[in-house]
Amino acid sequence: MALILIKEDGTGKVDANAYADLTDANAYFDGHLYATAWTAATDAQKSAALVMASRLVDAEFQFNGTRTNAVQALQWPRAMCPEPDNVHVPISVLLPIPYDYVQYDTVPKAVIQATCEMARELLIADRTVAPAGEGMSYQNIGGNQTGYDKTDKRPVLSQVAQVMLAKYGSQISAKSGSVRLMRT
């Protein structure tokens, strides 16, 4: 069965499976220096990469605010998610800085772009596979010894995608029990 990409348009679709479609991604990669992996892929590969990237974004990030619809398929759209780019000047330095909020019926451009960036990364390599040498300190093959650093693991989400998403939430980490405090 062929994959049907269903883009979340801000209405809280129950069947959405991606934050970006081919039109969004192609426009994003028009201005990208390293778009070769994207431009070389077929439309079917691109669609699958966008769907998988959306899954990873949702799995790896806890976004601020709450879902706008209890039955929506993806994390976005969200209600009460602060929009840090629309910060108001405080009346007093003693008062917290009031934020505007992301419109409850939209998916932020940064989420769409992070999805596109992750789709490109997934076309280059499977970022979900266990790293080489997982569980080993050293490997000996034909007299050659390879050492592995257990702390040196590539994150599932690329650094670029993490930076794009950071203003709307925080990455979920299995090693951390802390969350970012947001005052509203």
Buried (B, 14 or more C-beta within 10 A) or exposed (E): EEEEBBBBBBEBBEEBBBBBBBEBBBEBBEEBEEBEBBEEBEEEBBBBBBBBBBBBBBEBBBBBBEBBBEEBBBBBBBBBBBBBEEEEEEEEEEEEEBBEBBBBEBBBEBBBBBBBBBBBBBBEEEBEEEEEBEEEEEEEEEEEEEEBEEEEEEEBBBEBBBEBBBBBBBBEEEEEEEEEEBEE
